[in-house]
Amino acid sequence: MRSTILAALFVVLAAPAGLQAQFRESVEPFKVGTFRIDGEAIVGLVLRDSLIVDIGAANSALELDHTYPRLAMPADMLELIGQYEYGVKYRLYEIVNDLVAGNRLSGGARADYVHDVGDVKILAPILYPSKLMNAAVNFYTHACEGCTEEELRARTSERQENRGVPYLFLKPTRGAIIGSGDDVVMPYGRDRIEWEVEMAIVFGRAGKYISASRAYDHVFGYMVAMDISDRGGRPPGGYGSGSDWFVGKGHDTFAPHGPWIVPKEFYGDPMERLHQTLVIDGVTVQEARAGDMIHNIPELIEYASSLITVFPGDVLQSGTSGGTGAGRVERATGSGYLQAGETISASIDGIGTLTHKVVAEESLPADLSGAQLPPVSTYRDPR
């Protein structure tokens, strides 16, 4: 037995340095996403923001070289996230390194499992997280929409002295979450729809009571998100006269995600790097950096996990900045809410851009009883 252990140790120590480096590092950064290719949803690597690598097919090709041990590839993004730190990460590194070393990303030698991003359908990266948590009013500029510079300084100073705890709310997942290129649908008669660009933190490890100092240990990566909001409110009568968060946040298509996820090792500290913008028909209406946040990302993670256990693939959105419809940023189609036909693009530097066309439902089924959410115009004064 002792001789067997010594022999194995000798093999490890004698292995070429390049092989060890190949296993532990990727020669190029990558992103991961979910894509439809030939009618099938697959998990893919994103290289150079322009190439999509089918990891299942790439792994099968890699394993033709018997120096690579067999390793099953995850069937979907939730599996990839859950298995990433248990061997999948290093296999993805090996796939990237093999493609680059073999010059199989371009030209006549390009592998048949490498696709141009324009030739595939981009889906939401995670179909679907068990929880989609959102931070409300977590940027000083969003807490003072429409304020003068003097008012903003005064309001920010007051809030900094009494930040309180974050305010979180849940959004639906399946139905609300859409991928880049899908339409954002304004429900029938709901004409006070706003935009909000946000960073989405994707959890990679389960945890409860995660301290801010350990928060990033539980993060898998980051993606771009939008929190589309219905500001029309609920009609009078019945129970409740205040805000209705289900009406405000819960409609179909109101949670765009993607276009892919950047694993944390390729992004760095978001509190140092974050720069997010939102553009509507060429007009920049939102722009912010992490320094505008009231509660930073580690604090949000500590707070969220003090309420509920987070699991791999769960998502936490960190809030938006000033420049929403409440700020009345002037645009060609109006100064307030979204209009049908507009195109909205949300971007975060180092991650990517979500682009969506806004469409409006034109009618309702004829057999509804009247118990549905009514048009805003039936109970609110015109704008």
C-alpha positions as CSV (number, residue, x, y, z in Angstrom):
1,M,0.0,0.0,0.0
2,R,2.8,2.4,0.9
3,S,4.6,1.8,-2.4
4,T,1.3,2.5,-4.3
5,I,0.8,5.9,-2.5
6,L,4.5,6.8,-3.2
7,A,4.1,5.9,-6.8
8,A,1.0,8.0,-7.2
9,L,2.7,11.0,-5.4
10,F,5.6,10.7,-7.8
11,V,3.3,10.9,-10.8
12,V,1.6,14.1,-9.5
13,L,5.0,15.7,-8.7
14,A,6.4,14.7,-12.1
15,A,3.4,16.0,-14.1
16,P,4.3,18.8,-16.5
17,A,3.8,22.3,-15.0
18,G,1.7,23.2,-18.0
19,L,-0.8,20.5,-17.3
20,Q,-1.3,21.7,-13.7
21,A,-1.8,25.3,-14.9
22,Q,-4.2,24.1,-17.5
23,F,-6.3,22.4,-14.9
24,R,-6.3,25.4,-12.5
25,E,-6.7,28.4,-14.8
26,S,-8.5,29.4,-17.9
27,V,-6.4,31.1,-20.5
28,E,-9.4,33.3,-21.4
29,P,-12.2,34.6,-19.2
30,F,-15.7,33.3,-20.1
31,K,-19.3,33.7,-19.3
32,V,-22.0,31.1,-19.1
33,G,-25.6,31.2,-20.4
34,T,-28.5,29.2,-21.7
35,F,-29.2,29.2,-25.5
36,R,-31.5,27.5,-28.0
37,I,-29.6,25.8,-30.7
38,D,-31.4,23.7,-33.3
39,G,-34.5,23.8,-31.2
40,E,-32.8,22.5,-28.0
41,A,-31.9,24.5,-24.9
42,I,-28.3,24.0,-24.0
43,V,-25.8,25.5,-21.5
44,G,-23.0,27.3,-23.3
45,L,-19.8,29.1,-22.6
46,V,-19.5,32.7,-24.0
47,L,-16.1,33.6,-25.3
48,R,-15.1,37.1,-26.5
49,D,-18.8,38.1,-26.2
50,S,-19.3,36.7,-29.7
51,L,-18.9,32.9,-29.6
52,I,-21.1,30.3,-27.9
53,V,-19.6,26.9,-27.1
54,D,-22.0,24.0,-26.5
55,I,-20.4,22.6,-23.3
56,G,-21.9,19.2,-23.7
57,A,-20.6,18.7,-27.2
58,A,-17.3,20.3,-26.3
59,N,-16.8,18.0,-23.4
60,S,-17.5,14.9,-25.5
61,A,-14.9,16.0,-28.0
62,L,-12.4,16.7,-25.2
63,E,-12.9,13.2,-23.7
64,L,-11.8,11.6,-26.9
65,D,-8.4,12.3,-25.5
66,H,-8.1,9.7,-22.9
67,T,-5.8,11.8,-20.7
68,Y,-9.0,13.6,-19.6
69,P,-11.1,11.7,-17.2
70,R,-14.8,11.4,-17.9
71,L,-17.0,14.0,-16.3
72,A,-20.7,14.4,-16.9
73,M,-21.7,17.9,-17.9
74,P,-24.7,19.6,-16.2
75,A,-28.0,19.5,-18.1
76,D,-29.0,23.0,-17.2
77,M,-27.7,26.2,-15.5
78,L,-29.0,25.3,-12.1
79,E,-26.9,22.1,-12.2
80,L,-23.9,24.0,-13.5
81,I,-24.1,26.5,-10.7
82,G,-24.5,23.8,-8.1
83,Q,-21.6,21.7,-9.4
84,Y,-19.3,24.5,-10.4
85,E,-17.0,24.3,-7.4
86,Y,-17.1,20.4,-7.4
87,G,-15.2,19.8,-10.6
88,V,-17.2,21.5,-13.4
89,K,-15.3,24.8,-13.2
90,Y,-12.0,23.1,-14.0
91,R,-13.5,21.1,-16.8
92,L,-14.8,24.3,-18.3
93,Y,-11.2,25.8,-18.0
94,E,-9.9,22.7,-19.8
95,I,-12.4,23.1,-22.6
96,V,-11.5,26.7,-23.1
97,N,-7.8,26.0,-23.0
98,D,-8.1,23.2,-25.5
99,L,-10.0,25.3,-27.9
100,V,-7.5,28.1,-27.7
101,A,-4.5,25.9,-27.9
102,G,-5.9,24.1,-30.9
103,N,-7.0,27.3,-32.6
104,R,-10.5,25.9,-33.0
105,L,-12.4,29.1,-32.3
106,S,-12.0,30.7,-35.8
107,G,-11.2,29.9,-39.4
108,G,-11.5,26.6,-41.1
109,A,-10.4,24.8,-37.9
110,R,-13.3,26.1,-35.9
111,A,-15.1,23.3,-34.0
112,D,-18.6,22.5,-35.1
113,Y,-19.9,23.1,-31.5
114,V,-18.7,26.7,-31.6
115,H,-21.4,29.1,-32.8
116,D,-21.7,32.8,-33.5
117,V,-23.8,34.5,-30.9
118,G,-26.0,35.9,-33.7
119,D,-26.9,32.4,-34.8
120,V,-28.4,31.2,-31.5
121,K,-31.4,32.3,-29.5
122,I,-30.4,33.8,-26.1
123,L,-32.6,32.5,-23.3
124,A,-32.7,33.7,-19.7
125,P,-29.6,32.2,-18.1
126,I,-31.4,30.4,-15.2
127,L,-34.7,28.6,-16.1
128,Y,-35.7,29.2,-13.2
129,P,-34.3,30.2,-9.9
130,S,-36.2,29.2,-6.8
131,K,-36.2,32.7,-5.5
132,L,-35.9,36.2,-7.1
133,M,-35.2,38.7,-4.4
134,N,-35.1,42.4,-5.1
135,A,-33.8,45.4,-3.1
136,A,-36.2,48.4,-3.2
137,V,-34.9,52.0,-3.1
138,N,-31.3,51.1,-2.6
139,F,-29.6,54.0,-4.4
140,Y,-29.6,57.5,-3.0
141,T,-30.5,59.0,-6.4
142,H,-33.5,56.7,-6.7
143,A,-34.7,57.7,-3.2
144,C,-34.8,61.3,-4.4
145,E,-36.1,61.1,-8.0
146,G,-36.7,64.6,-9.5
147,C,-34.8,66.3,-6.7
148,T,-32.5,69.3,-7.2
149,E,-28.8,68.8,-6.5
150,E,-29.2,70.6,-3.1
151,E,-32.2,68.4,-2.2
152,L,-30.3,65.3,-3.1
153,R,-27.3,66.2,-1.0
154,A,-29.6,66.9,2.0
155,R,-31.7,63.7,1.6
156,T,-28.5,61.6,1.1
157,S,-27.0,63.0,4.2
158,E,-30.1,62.2,6.2
159,R,-30.3,58.7,4.9
160,Q,-26.6,58.0,5.5
161,E,-27.1,58.9,9.2
162,N,-30.1,56.5,9.4
163,R,-29.8,53.8,6.7
164,G,-32.0,51.3,8.6
165,V,-32.1,47.8,7.1
166,P,-32.7,47.0,3.4
167,Y,-36.2,46.6,2.0
168,L,-36.5,43.4,0.0
169,F,-39.4,42.0,-2.0
170,L,-39.9,38.9,-4.1
171,K,-40.9,38.7,-7.8
172,P,-42.3,35.6,-9.6
173,T,-39.7,33.6,-11.6
174,R,-41.3,31.5,-14.3
175,G,-43.5,33.9,-16.4
176,A,-41.8,37.0,-15.2
177,I,-38.2,36.1,-16.2
178,I,-37.3,36.5,-19.9
179,G,-34.1,36.5,-21.9
180,S,-32.5,39.2,-24.0
181,G,-34.5,39.9,-27.2
182,D,-37.8,38.9,-25.7
183,D,-40.6,41.5,-25.7
184,V,-41.5,43.3,-22.5
185,V,-45.3,43.3,-22.5
186,M,-47.4,46.1,-21.0
187,P,-50.6,44.5,-19.7
188,Y,-53.9,45.7,-21.1
189,G,-54.8,49.1,-19.9
190,R,-51.7,49.4,-17.6
191,D,-50.1,52.5,-19.0
192,R,-47.7,53.5,-16.1
193,I,-44.9,51.1,-16.7
194,E,-41.4,52.0,-15.6
195,W,-37.9,50.6,-16.2
196,E,-35.1,49.9,-13.7
197,V,-31.6,48.5,-14.5
198,E,-30.0,46.4,-11.8
199,M,-27.1,44.1,-11.1
200,A,-28.3,40.6,-10.3
201,I,-26.2,38.5,-7.9
202,V,-26.4,34.8,-8.5
203,F,-25.8,32.5,-5.5
204,G,-23.5,29.6,-5.8
205,R,-23.6,28.1,-2.4
206,A,-26.4,27.6,0.1
207,G,-26.4,29.5,3.3
208,K,-28.3,31.0,6.2
209,Y,-27.1,34.0,8.3
210,I,-24.2,34.7,5.9
211,S,-22.2,37.5,7.3
212,A,-21.2,40.4,5.1
213,S,-17.5,39.4,5.6
214,R,-18.3,36.0,4.0
215,A,-20.8,37.1,1.5
216,Y,-18.8,36.7,-1.7
217,D,-17.9,33.1,-0.7
218,H,-21.6,32.3,-1.5
219,V,-21.7,34.1,-4.9
220,F,-21.4,32.3,-8.2
221,G,-21.5,35.3,-10.5
222,Y,-23.3,38.4,-11.8
223,M,-25.7,39.2,-14.6
224,V,-27.7,42.2,-15.9
225,A,-31.3,42.5,-14.8
226,M,-34.3,44.8,-15.1
227,D,-37.0,45.3,-12.6
228,I,-40.0,46.4,-14.8
229,S,-42.6,48.1,-12.6
230,D,-46.3,48.9,-12.9
231,R,-46.9,52.2,-11.1
232,G,-50.7,52.2,-11.8
233,G,-51.5,50.9,-8.4
234,R,-54.6,49.0,-7.3
235,P,-58.2,50.3,-7.8
236,P,-60.1,51.7,-4.8
237,G,-62.3,49.4,-2.6
238,G,-61.6,46.0,-1.1
239,Y,-58.8,45.2,1.2
240,G,-55.7,47.5,1.3
241,S,-55.3,51.1,0.3
242,G,-51.5,51.3,0.1
243,S,-48.9,49.9,-2.3
244,D,-49.7,46.6,-4.0
245,W,-46.3,45.0,-4.7
246,F,-47.9,42.1,-6.6
247,V,-49.5,44.5,-9.0
248,G,-46.4,46.6,-9.1
249,K,-43.9,43.9,-9.7
250,G,-45.5,40.6,-10.6
251,H,-46.6,40.8,-14.3
252,D,-45.4,38.5,-17.0
253,T,-42.1,39.6,-18.6
254,F,-41.3,42.0,-15.8
255,A,-37.9,40.4,-14.9
256,P,-35.5,40.4,-17.8
257,H,-32.3,38.6,-17.0
258,G,-29.0,38.0,-18.8
259,P,-27.8,38.0,-21.4
260,W,-25.4,35.6,-19.5
261,I,-23.7,35.2,-16.2
262,V,-20.1,36.2,-15.5
263,P,-18.5,33.9,-12.9
264,K,-17.2,35.9,-10.0
265,E,-13.5,35.1,-10.7
266,F,-13.7,36.9,-14.0
267,Y,-15.5,40.1,-12.7
268,G,-13.9,41.2,-9.4
269,D,-15.5,43.2,-6.7
270,P,-18.8,44.7,-7.9
271,M,-18.6,47.4,-5.3
272,E,-15.5,48.7,-7.0
273,R,-16.4,47.9,-10.6
274,L,-20.2,48.3,-11.1
275,H,-21.3,50.8,-13.8
276,Q,-24.8,50.3,-15.0
277,T,-26.8,52.2,-17.6
278,L,-30.2,52.1,-19.3
279,V,-31.0,53.5,-22.7
280,I,-34.4,54.0,-24.3
281,D,-34.4,54.6,-28.1
282,G,-30.9,56.1,-27.9
283,V,-31.6,58.3,-24.8
284,T,-29.6,57.4,-21.7
285,V,-32.0,57.7,-18.8
286,Q,-30.1,55.9,-16.1
287,E,-26.4,55.7,-15.2
288,A,-24.9,54.8,-11.8
289,R,-22.0,53.3,-10.0
290,A,-21.9,51.2,-6.9
291,G,-21.0,54.2,-4.7
292,D,-24.6,55.4,-5.0
293,M,-25.8,52.3,-3.2
294,I,-27.4,52.8,0.3
295,H,-26.7,49.2,1.3
296,N,-23.8,47.4,-0.4
297,I,-23.9,44.0,-1.9
298,P,-22.4,42.1,1.1
299,E,-24.9,43.8,3.4
300,L,-27.8,42.9,1.1
301,I,-26.6,39.2,1.2
302,E,-26.4,39.2,5.0
303,Y,-29.8,40.7,5.3
304,A,-31.5,38.4,2.8
305,S,-29.9,35.3,4.3
306,S,-31.1,36.4,7.8
307,L,-34.6,36.0,6.5
308,I,-34.4,32.9,4.3
309,T,-31.9,30.3,3.3
310,V,-30.4,31.0,-0.1
311,F,-29.6,28.2,-2.5
312,P,-27.5,27.8,-5.6
313,G,-29.1,29.6,-8.5
314,D,-31.1,32.0,-6.3
315,V,-30.9,35.6,-7.5
316,L,-30.7,38.9,-5.6
317,Q,-31.1,42.1,-7.4
318,S,-29.3,45.1,-5.9
319,G,-31.6,47.9,-6.8
320,T,-31.7,50.8,-9.3
321,S,-30.5,54.4,-9.4
322,G,-32.3,57.6,-10.3
323,G,-33.6,58.2,-13.8
324,T,-36.7,56.0,-13.7
325,G,-40.1,57.3,-15.0
326,A,-40.7,59.2,-11.8
327,G,-37.7,61.3,-12.7
328,R,-39.4,62.3,-15.9
329,V,-36.4,62.0,-18.2
330,E,-37.4,63.6,-21.6
331,R,-37.6,61.2,-24.6
332,A,-39.1,61.4,-28.0
333,T,-42.1,59.3,-27.1
334,G,-42.8,61.0,-23.8
335,S,-41.4,62.2,-20.5
336,G,-42.7,59.6,-18.2
337,Y,-43.6,55.9,-18.6
338,L,-42.7,53.3,-21.2
339,Q,-44.5,53.5,-24.6
340,A,-45.3,50.6,-27.0
341,G,-42.7,50.5,-29.7
342,E,-39.8,51.7,-27.6
343,T,-36.6,49.7,-27.3
344,I,-34.9,49.5,-23.9
345,S,-31.3,48.4,-23.4
346,A,-29.8,47.8,-20.0
347,S,-26.0,47.4,-19.7
348,I,-23.4,46.7,-17.0
349,D,-19.8,47.1,-17.9
350,G,-18.0,43.8,-18.0
351,I,-21.2,41.7,-18.2
352,G,-23.3,42.7,-21.3
353,T,-26.5,44.3,-22.5
354,L,-30.1,43.3,-22.4
355,T,-32.2,44.6,-25.2
356,H,-36.0,44.4,-25.3
357,K,-38.8,45.9,-27.4
358,V,-41.9,47.2,-25.5
359,V,-45.3,45.9,-26.8
360,A,-48.8,46.5,-25.4
361,E,-51.6,44.0,-25.0
362,E,-54.4,45.2,-27.2
363,S,-57.4,43.3,-25.8
364,L,-58.7,40.9,-23.2
365,P,-60.6,37.6,-23.6
366,A,-64.3,38.2,-23.9
367,D,-65.3,35.7,-21.2
368,L,-63.7,37.4,-18.2
369,S,-66.0,38.1,-15.3
370,G,-64.7,41.5,-14.3
371,A,-62.5,40.2,-11.5
372,Q,-59.3,41.0,-13.4
373,L,-57.0,44.0,-12.7
374,P,-58.7,46.9,-14.5
375,P,-57.1,49.6,-16.7
376,V,-55.5,52.4,-14.9
377,S,-57.7,54.9,-16.7
378,T,-60.8,53.6,-15.0
379,Y,-59.7,54.8,-11.5
380,R,-56.9,57.3,-11.9
381,D,-56.9,60.8,-13.4
382,P,-55.0,61.1,-16.8
383,R,-51.4,62.0,-16.5
